[in-house]
Amino acid sequence: MHRVLVLAGAAAVAAAKTVPETAARLEGKACRDGFHTFKFCDTGLSKAERVDALIAELRDEEIPPLLTARAQTGGGGGSPGPANNVTRLGLPQYDWGLNCIHGVQSSCVMGKDGAERCPTDFPNAVNLGATWNTSMWAAMGRIIGREVRALYVGGATEFSPWSGRPLIGLDCWSPNINLNRDPRWGRNSEVPGEDPRVNGAFGVAVTQAQQWNPTEPRYLQSVVTLKHWAVYQNEDIPAPRGAFNAKVANHTLSSQYFPAFAASVKRGGAKGVMCSYNAVNGVPACANQFLDATLRDTWGYEGYVTSDTTALSYIYEKEYHHWVNTSEQAACAALQAHTDIASDTVYHSSLMSAVAKGLCSRDLVTSALRNTLGLLFDMGLFDPAEEQPLWSIPLDVVGSQPSLAVAAQAARESMVLLKNDATEARGLPFAKAQKVGVFGPHYNATSALVGDYFGQICPSSDGMECVQSPLAAIQAVASSAVGAAGCDVKTNDSSRFGDVLAAVDGVDAAVLVFGIDLTVEKEEHDRTAIDLPGAQRALLKQVLEKLAAQGKPAVVVLVNGGAVSLGKAILDLAPAVVEAFYPGRWGSQAIAATVFGDNDRLGGKMPYTVYPAEYVDAIDMGNMAFDDAATPGRSYRYYTGIPEWRFGHGLSLTEFAVDVMRVTGSLSCDDPDAVLAVRVQVTNTGARAGDTVVQVYKQGSKAVPPPRGRLAVIREIVEWKRVHLAAGEGATVDFHLTREMFLEVTAVGDRVCYPETRDVVVGDGNPEKEVPLRITLSGAEATVRHFPDV
């Protein structure tokens, strides 16, 4: 049943409408004049007392809309319902469900000064993962948090037309910290990468920066909603996501699927979590009391949980999980797992009738109201606006020049130079004083570069006029440039090959922009293959052969979310390859800067493994294990084959040397506070400025063999740091290794410290230049945490 379509392409853009700035958006606040005498408006009471006072005022018919996401009049996206304002109490409508994955997904707002402010668009999460830059992740979180507030006060509306375009709320349904488990998954562009520790660091950085504003420690600036909890990793293969049962062992939950969420909750302080469509070990995620207990009891989570859109209906519908038989039973099953918000019709239609029939208790409804309404109090929506700096964030912070500059830098940092054969003078950088051909199906792309889940980007526009295409960006730099597609993204039509092959004769160098887009990978659609689709491979090979015969420089630029395998024949022909992913509004400028050597922030590293194309034939997409010995393994931690590109790989146009200067301290299984300090010297030995990422890996433990039928861990990232250095400049980077980083996961999911000598390597992505270290953990074997605490 197809009821939800997240529109992020031309259809969504066509529906965009800039809205005028409201008068301080006081209609988005409760306890205004005329309603301030209610007990829940008394700021002298505790929050708990005020929340309970509000709940006591509510009538039964007023409750379901308050617990329904996007419950605006008219509805949309599978979440119809009445507006959830309670006029008699002065309680305004509030829209749960804003997305902020790489920018606020809202309309622009026309300020009172006549200037139009549009939300800042960052590169997609996969690009952000490729930056390996925790400071950049936090910078994006800060910008999104401030813009959400300013847009909320200014009266911005939801961007997706199916949402009904209500006024936005302050909770963001992001970040997405699921793992890039399988390259075929349709939503790999939304996640930072394949490693649990990296994804956890991303979640922590974004959460802390977005939720809290240093000018106002009393109130939450906004609320993040971590998604998707848990083990959500497929769209329609091997089954529709709403019918898929993820069968996964405790060891894999503990080592792979739980850590990013645990970090974002325990260290990040996330106040929102979204439960996913799939079932986990036979129980739908939004009705899964084990997942709920892990989150709230084991990890101490105190926020709200929302369902993904229509996920509660899937609990009972016959073509999906059919775990219970009726909507009322589904409502109670979700409530019993403390799913507080339904992005669905289930609570609206069945919640109170289920309680009246005794299928679940009224106390569960009260708990859901406390979890959700409490956050509205935490965000200051019931307190005087004039006493809160967050209500005075000016609209001109939205899309400000400093924010746009940060987004543009993020795009430049995310470029990954996979290959560069400069020895034949056919690689990068290109000379500007020449005629450049820009060829391939993405040569003139705009919306394809922006990816998925974006807001209204361009002022005074329903389109992408403010987004440069690769051709336009290169035309702005080169003496001259021409372009041609040659084929489209996914069909086998080769009738236009001649356009490109003929144009090759008239250019001095070529930028070949190939890859995939949302017609190939997206929410609700997984890929079946990971090589270039349609006629692209044949065209690319012919163009590269002709360029090689003429001795002309060439670079292949890949546009994609999930991995694209080019294969040996293409890689042997290509002098240079750049992975651009979905780089956002400023992506084409970043590509051009990289091609012509102007990107002094070039230094991105792969956030996932790129497997050869035949990998997908060797592993079932429904196999949720990473370490199944009957497969080649998943991710760099277990993959036993030879990757096309390694996790952490990325070159530069300059050269770096990485050396370990000293190691001090010691680690012991008996001492959780012990620190081993590793000081690293990194030096730019080349002739131009650039970036690199210093990476520290532990090699697999030898203390305990893997369980029968399981692969051993090969290596695992424990620390990293991105650095920017001018030509000839050096810097020291200090890493502080702890016992926590060396815990191993047992077959039952416990985390254990084993006394042993461990091999550690330090480098910047080139395995031939890694510096080896040997680290000893002394003391006695100790179980530090029992599953499900990770």
N, C-alpha and C positions, 0 to 999 in steps of 0.2 A: 504494500500500500504506500503510494507516494503522496505524502501530505506536506512535506517540508522541503523547500528548495531555497538554499541560501544563494541569492543572486549577487554575484560580484562582478559581473561583466557588463556588457552594453545595456542589458535590460534594466539592471539596477541603476546604472548611471542615468538612463533616460528618465527614471522616476525621481531623480534628485531635485529638491526644491530648497533654495536658500530661504531661511525664515528670518523675520525681523527680530531684533533684540527686544526682549521684554523688559519691563521695569523691575529690575532686580529679582525677577522670578519669585516674588514672595508667594505667588499662588502655589509654589512647590513646597511650602512650609506649613506645618501645623501650628496650632496655638497662636494664631493671629488675633487681632482685635475682634472681640465678639465671641471668641472661643477660648480665651486664655484662662478662664476661671475653672475649667475642668481640672480635676485632680491630677491627671497625667501631664498637665502643663506646669505643675508646681516644681520649679527647679530646686527647691529645698529638699525634696525627697530623693531617695536613691533611684538609680535607673530601674532596678528591679521593681521597686514600689510603683514607679510611674508606668512601666510596661504592664504590670498586673492591673493597674487602675484603668488603663485603656482597654485591656481585654475584657474587663468586667462591664464596660459600657457597650460592647459589641452585641448585636443581635445575630442570631444564627445565619440568617440570609446574607449578612455582611461579611461573614468569615471566608467562604470559599474564594471570592474574588481577591481577598488579601493574600491568599496562599496560591495564587495563580499567576504565572509569569505572562507578561504582555496581555494583561486582562483588560485591554481597552475596548471601548465601544466599537463594534464591528469586527475586531480581532483580525487574526490572520496567522498564517504559518502553522496552522494546526492548534493554535492556542486561543480560540475565541472565548469571549466572556464579557460580562458587563464591566464598565469602568470600576476600578477598585477604590475610588474615593468614597468617603462616608461624609456626605455634606452636613448632616445634622451635628457631627462632632468636629467639623472643620478639618477633617482628615483629607488631604489632597490625594489625587491619583498619583500612584508611583509605579513606574515601569521597571520590572525586573527583566533583564535580558539584553543589555547593551553589550556589544562585542568590541574589544579593544586589542586585538591580537597583535597588530602592528600599527596602531593608531586608533583614535576614537572613530567608531563606525557610525557617524552622525551626519546630519546636514551641516552646511555652512550657516553662519549667522551674520546678517547684515547689521553692523553696529549703528548706534545712533549718530555716529560721525559720518555715515555713508560708506565706510570701508567694510568689505566683506572678509570675514575670517573663516577659514576652512581648517579642519583638523590636520595636524602634521602626519604625513604618511611616511612610515619607516619601511625599510626592507622587510620581507617576510621573515618569520621566525627561523627558518632554515639558514637564511643569510646571517641573522644575528648569531646563531650558533657557530657559523663559520668565522666570525670575528674573534671568538674565544676571548672576548673582552668583557669582563664582569662590570667594569666601569661604564661601558657603553650600554649594557643591559640596564643598569641602574639609571643612567641618563634617560633612556627611553621611558622607563617607569615613572620618573619624575615629571617628564613632559606630558605623558598621558594623564597622570593624576591631576596636574594643574589644569590641563585642557578640559578634562571631564567636568571639573568643577565650574570652570568659566563657561563652558557650553551649556551646562545644566542651568546656571543662573541666567544665561542669555536666552534660554528658550529653544535650544536645538532639539531636533526631532530625530527619531530613529531613521536610519538610511534605507534599510531593506524595505522594498515596497510591500512584501508579504506581511511585514510586522504590523501594518496599519499605520505606521509612522506616528506613534505617540511621542510625547515629550520624553526625552531620555531620562533614565535614572542614573544613579551614581555607582551602581554595581556593574563591574565589567566581567563578562563571561570569557575570561582569559587570565593568565596564560595557559596555553595547551602544553603540558609537560609529559604527555605520553612519549613513548620511545619510537624512534624510527627502527622498528623491529624488522620489517620486511620492505624491500625497495618497491614492491608493487602497491603498497598501501596508498590510497588516494589522498591522504591528508598529511603526507610527509612534509609538505611545505610549511605546515603550521607549527611544527615542533623543532626545537633547536638541534636535535641530533639523536644518536643511537646510544649514548652513554648515560647511565643513571646518575652518576655524580655530576656530570656537566649539566644535565637537565635540571637536577636539583639546585645547582648553583644559579642557573638561569631563573628558576622559580623564586628562589630566595631574593635575588637582586631586584627583580621586577616587583615582587610583592612588597618588600619593605619600602622601596622608593615610591611606588604608586599609592599605597594606602596612607602613608604618613607625610605630612607637610611640616617642615621644621618650624614654621611660623605659628603652628597651632597644635600643641601636643595634647590638647584635651579631646579633640574630635578626629575621627577618621576622615581623611580627604575623600577617599573612595574605597570600594571593596573589590578585591580581586576574587575571581571564582576559578579555582584550579580545575582543569578538565583533562581527561575524562576519567573518573574514578569508577572502576579500575579495569585494567587489562583490555582496554579498548584499542583494537589494532586492525580492524578490517571494516570495509564498507559493504561489499556485495560478494566477496569471495572468501571462503567457500559457501557462505550463506549470507542472506541479508543481515545487517548488523543487529536488527531487532529480533532476530531468531537465532543468532549465533551463541553457542555455549563455549566459552573459553575454558578448556580443561588445563589446569596449571598446578604444578606441584608447589608445596610450601617453599622449597629451595629456590624456585624461580620467582615466586612472589617476593621473597626476601631479598634476593640478589639483583633482580631486574625491575619488577613492576612497582614495588612499593617505595624504594629509596627517594625518588624525586619528590613524591608527595609528602613523605615523612619530613624531609628537609624543609620543604616550603611551609609546612604546618608548624613544625617544632621550632625551626630557626627563623623562618620568614614571618610567622605569625599570620598566615592567611586566614581570612574571615569567611571565605566562600569556597565551596567545592561543588562540582557538578557530577552526579552519578551518570553512568554511561548506559548505552542501549543494550549491550550484550549481557549475557549471564556469565557468572564466574562459578565454575564447578557446580553447575546445575541450578543456580539461584540468580534471577535477574538482579543486576547491580543495584537498581534503585529499591529493591526489596531485600537486599542481602544484609542480614543482621550481623554476619561476621565482618563484613566490610565496615559497617557502622560502628561496631564495637572496637575494631582496630583504630578507626579514626578518632572516635570520641573518648573511649575508655583508655586505650593503650597510649595514644599520642596526645591526649589532653586537648583535642580540638574543641573550640567553643563558638564556632561560627554557624552559618546556615548551609544547608545542602539543597540544591535544586536538581530536578530531573533535566535531562536533555529533552528537547522538544519531541513530544509524543512517546517518550520512553515508558510512561506509566500505562498507556494503552497497550503497549507491547506485552505487558505483564500478563494480560488476560486474553488478548485477541488470538484466535485459533491459528492464523497464518504466521504468528510470531511465537513468543515463548509459551503462551497458554499455560502459564504456571498456576494460575487460578482461573475461575470460570466467569467472573463477573467484574464489572467496573467497580462496584462497591468493595468486593474482595481485594481488588488491585489497590484501591485507595487505602484500605487498612494495611495491606502488606507494605506499602510504601511508608505509611506513617509509623508502623512498627519498626522500620529501619531508619526512622528519623529523617526521611526525605521531606523537607519543610515546604518547598515550593514545587508545584507541578507546572511545568511548561507543557500543558496538556489540558484536555477537557475533563479529566478524571475527577479532580477535586471539586471543580465547579458543578459537575453533574451528580456526583455520588458521595462526596465526603460526609455531609451531615446526615444523609439518609443511612449511611453505613453505621454511623455512631448511634443514631436513633434505634437501629436494629440490634445494637449490642455487638456488632462485628469487631469493633475496636473502641477504646475508651476515649472519653472526652479529654482526659489528661494528655493524650497524645496530640490532640488538636491544640491544646494550650501550650504544650512544649514547642510545637511548630510556630505558633504565634510569637512566643517569647524569643525564639531564635531569629525570626525575621524582623519583627517590629523593633526588637532590641537594637539591631544594626541601624535602623533609621534614627533611633535616639543617639547612637554612637556617632552618626554623621551630622548631628546637630540640627536635624529637621524639626525638632520639637522645642528648640531653645531660641532665644532672641537673636535674630540675624545680626543686629548691630554690635553684638558682643563677640562675633566670630569673624576672624580675618578671612576664613574660607569663603564667606559670602561676598567678600570684596575683591576677590581675584579678578583683575580686569579682563575684559574680553580680548584685549590686544595681546594677551599671552598666547592666544590660539594662532597657530601658524606663524609665529613671530620669526623674524630673521634668525635669531640665535637658535631657535628650535629647528628651523629648516636646515641650518648649517650642520647641526648634530645629525639629522637624518641623512644628509648628503655624505657626511663623513662615515656614517655607518655603512652606506652603500659602498664607498671606496674600500673600507676595511674588510668588507665581506667578499671581495673578489679573491678567488683562489687561482693562482697560476699553477696549473697542473704540470705543464711541460713547456720548456722553452729551449729550443735548439738555436742558440745565438751564434754558435761556431760557424754556421754556414751563412750568416747574415740574412737569414730568412725568418728569424724569430722576432721577438719583441726587444726593444721598442721600435715602432715604425717611425720613419722620418715623416715630418709634416709636409714638407715641400714636394709632394707627389700626388698623383691621382689614385684614390683608394676606392676599391669596389666593396660594397657592403651587400652580401648575398645570403640567401637562405630564407626560409619561411618567416623568420622573425626580424628580417632586415628593417621593417617599418613598424614593428610592434610598439604598442603603448600599453593597452590594458593587460596584455599578456605578461608584461614585466611587473605589473602591480600585484598580480596574483589574486588571492582570495581574501574575503573579509576586509574590505576597505570602505571608508566613508566617502563623502563628497570631497573630492580632492581639489578640483579646479574652481576658482572664484567665477561667478557669473556664467557658469557653464553647466550643461547637463552631460558633458562628454569628457574627453581626456586631452583637451587642447593644450593644457599646461604641462603635459607629460611628453618629453622628447622621445622620439624613436632613435634606435641606434644610428640609422642613416643621418638623421638631423643632427645628432650630437657629433658625429664624425665630420659632417659637412662644416660644422662650426669651427673645426680645428684644422683639418687638412686643406691643402691648396684647392682641391676639388674632390668630389665624391659622387659616385653613382650607385644605384641600387637596383636589385631585382630579386624576386622570390625564388623562381625556378620550380617551386612546388609548394603545396600547403603542408600543414602540420601532420595530417594523418592519412590522407588518401594515397592511392598508388598512381595517381595521375602524373605522368612524366612528360606531358606535352609541352611544358614550359622550360624544360632543361636547357633547350637551345638559347633561351634568353640570357641565362647566366654564362653558359659556355662561350657564347659569342662575346659577351661583355668582358670576359677575362682578358681577351687580347688587348683591350684598350686601357687597362689599369696597370699601375705599378705595384700594387699590393692589394691583398684582399682580407676582409674581415667576414668570416662565415658564421652567421648567427643561426644556429639550429637548435632543436630541442623539442619540448612538449609544452602543453598549456592545459587549461581547465577543460578542454574537450577530451583530454586523454586521462588526466588524473584530477580528482576533485572529491569533495564530500559526496558520498553515496556511490562512488565509482572507483574501483581498484583497477590497476593494470594487470594484464596477463603476461606481458613481456617488458623487458627493461632496455632493449636496444632502441635505436631511433625508429619511430613508426613510419608506415607508409613508404613513400618514395624517397625519403630524406637520405637514407644511407647510400643509395645508388647515386644520387645527385652529388652528395658530399665527396664520395670517392672519385667521381669523374672530375669534379672541379679541382680537387687536390692534386690529382694526377697531371692535369693540364698546367696548374701553377708550378708544380715541381719541374715539369719539362721546360718551362719558360724561366725557371730560376727565380720566381717572384716570391717575396715574403707573404706569409699567410698565417692567420690565427683562427682557430675554431673557438667560438664563444658559445657555451651551452646555456640555455634558458630552461629551467626545470625546477621541480621541488624534490621528488624522489630521484634516486640515482639513474643516470643514463649511461649505459655501456656503449662505448664507441667501437671497441674491438681492435685487435692487433693491426689489421690491415689499414684502418683509418689512422690509428695512432702512429704507425710507422710513416705515414705520408704527411701528417700534420707537423709543421715546424713548431707550433705553439698551440696550447689549449688553455683556455680560461673558463673556469666554472663561475657563472654569474648568478645561478639560481633564479629567484624572482626578486630582483633588487629594488622594486618600488619606484616611486616617482622620480628619483634621482639616479636610477639605474643606468640609463644610457650615458649620462655624463660620466659615471664611474667607469663604464666600459671604455669610453673614448679616452679617458685619462690613463687607464691601464695600457691601452694599445699604444699610445704615443709617449709613454714613459713619464707622464705628469702625475701619476698617482703615487705620492710619497707615503701613502698609507697602505700600499699593497703589502700583503703579508697574511691573508686569510689562510686558514687550514681546514681540511675536510672535516666536517662534523659527523660523517658517517663513512662506512666502507662502500666503495664502488666495486661490485662483484662483476665477473664476466657474465655475459648474457645467458649462458647455459645454467647459471646458478639456480634460476627459478624452476628448472626442470628437476632439480635434485632435492628440493625441500617444499613440503606442502605448506601453503599459506595458513592453513588451519592449525598447524603444529605450533603451539605457543612456547615450547621450550627453546632455549638458546643453545643448549649443550647436548642435544640428542646425538649420540654417537652414530646413529644410522644416517645422519645428515652431515653436510660439510660444516655445520655450526652457523650461528648467527652472531653478527657484530665482530669487531676486531678482537674481542675477548676470547672468542671460541673458533672463529673461522679458520679452517685447516687448509684451505686452498690458497692460491696466489691471487690476490685482489688486483683489479685494474688500477685502483688508487687506494692507498691505505688511509685509515682514520688518522687524522693529524698531519697528513701530507699537505704541503704547499710550498711553492718556491717564491723567489723574490727576484727583482732586477738588480739587487745588490747581493753581497755575500756577508754571512754572519759566522762568527766563531763562538762556540759555547764551551766553557771550561768550568769545572768545579774547583773553587778556590779553597774551601775548607768545609769540614764536617765536624760539628761539635755536639756534645750531649750524647744521650743514649736512650734506648727504648726498653721498656720492660712490661711484660704482661701483668705484673703486679702493680704498676703505677699508671693510672689513667691520665695523669697530668704531665708525665715526662715528655720532653720535646727533643727531637733531633733536628738541629739547625743545619741546613745545607745552603752555603753561599755560592752563587753561580755568577761568573763573569760572562757577559755577552757583549761582543764587539762587532760593530759594523766595519768589516774590512774592505768594503767595496767603495765605489766612487759616487754613490747617490744615497739619499735618505731612504729609509724604508722601515718596515715593521717585521717582527717575527714573534713567534709564540714559543717561549721556553716551556718544555713539557717534562714532567717527572712521572715515570711509570714504575710500578712494581711488577716484577715477573711473577708467574704463577707459583703458588706455594708447593713445596715438596713434602710438607709435614703429613698431609692427609691426601690419599689418592681420591679421585672423584668417585661418586657412587657408580655401581655397575650400570653400564649402558650410557654413561655420561662422559662428555669431553672435559678435559681439564682446562682451567683458565690459562690462557697464554700470557697475557699481560693486562694491566689495568691502570688507567690514568689515576693519579692521586693528587697532583697539583699542577698548575700552569700559570703563566703570566705573560700577557702581551706587552711588548716594549716597542717604542719608537726611537730610532737612533739616526742622527745625522751621519753623513759619510765620515768614517774614522772615529766616531764616538763610541764609547763603551759605557756600560752600566752594570751595577751589581744587582742581582735579584736574590732575595732571601726566601727560602722555603722552610716552613716549620712542619716537620712530619711528626705525627702522633700515633699512639697505639691504635686509635680509631681507624686510621687509614689502612692498617694491616690486619684487621679482623677478617676471618674467613667465614663463609656461610656453610653450615653443615647440611646434610641431606634433609633434615627436618626443619631447616630455616633458622636455626639459632646462629648467633654471631659469637665466634670463639677466637681467642688469641692463643696462638701456638708459639711456644718458644722455639726459635729456629733462626738460621741465617738466611736473609732474603737478598735476592738480586734486585737492584734498582738501576734504572738508566735515566740519564738526563740528556736532552737534546732539543732540537727545534723542528722535528719532523723527518729528518734524514736518518734512517737507521744505520747508515754506514759511518755516521759521525757521532753517534750517541756515546756518552761517557758512562762507563759502568761503575757502580758502587756496590759494596756488600754491607748490609745492615743486619745487626744482630738484635733479636728480641730475646731478652733474658727473662728469668722468672719462671713461674709455673703456668701450665695450661689453665685457661680461665674462660668459662662461658660468661660473656659480658652482657648479652641480652638474649632473652628467649623470644622466639617467634610468637606473635607477629611484630614485636618491637624491632625496628631496623635502625 
